[in-house]
Amino acid sequence: MLVVEKSSFVKKGEINLLFFDGYCCKFDKKENMKARSVLVAGLMGVLSLTACNKEKVTVDNTKEIINEGEWKVTYFEDNGENETYYFDGYVFTFNDNGTVVAVNGSQSVSGSWSVKKDDGHVELDLTFPATANFDELDDDWHVVEQTTSKVVLEDPDDDGPTDYLTFEKI
């Protein structure tokens, strides 16, 4: 008995065996190209299904996504240093009127937000007061990737390392 955990292709004389995800296909050399085409099509189908969760990055999509629900910072890197802990416990709400409120128990910090397109990039512009490290978030962040539950941002810097910020829906 032959057990195969990953995809593999086994030649046995004039007969070829193709194993993929626990399935086995048997074909002769004439069917070789057809089988490989089927395998490639199947893999492309699987890859496209995993990519379906990503939303197209547009100004309208970003506004709609960020404006729904409550968010937390799951990653923040500033000048090469992981400073996510600055925002531990804070819940961010992005309101329709362009205000953003971050609440941690009895502490509340208010700022503003907007989404625009600048130099070919969709940007989430955040403005906060210099309170409890929130001024670290003041920037026009490039939207790199987004789903309905996650927004990944970066701020390229010509003079230093790129900063990163990720919000995830709670």
Protein Blocks (a to p, Z undefined) as FASTA:
>chain_A
ZZdfbdcdddehjaccddeehiacdddfklmmmmmmmmmmmmmmmmmmmmmmpccddfkl
mmmmmmgojdddfbdceehiacklmmgoiacdddfkopacddehjaccddddddddeehi
acdddddddeehllmmgccdddfbdcfkbccdddddfkbccdddddddZZ
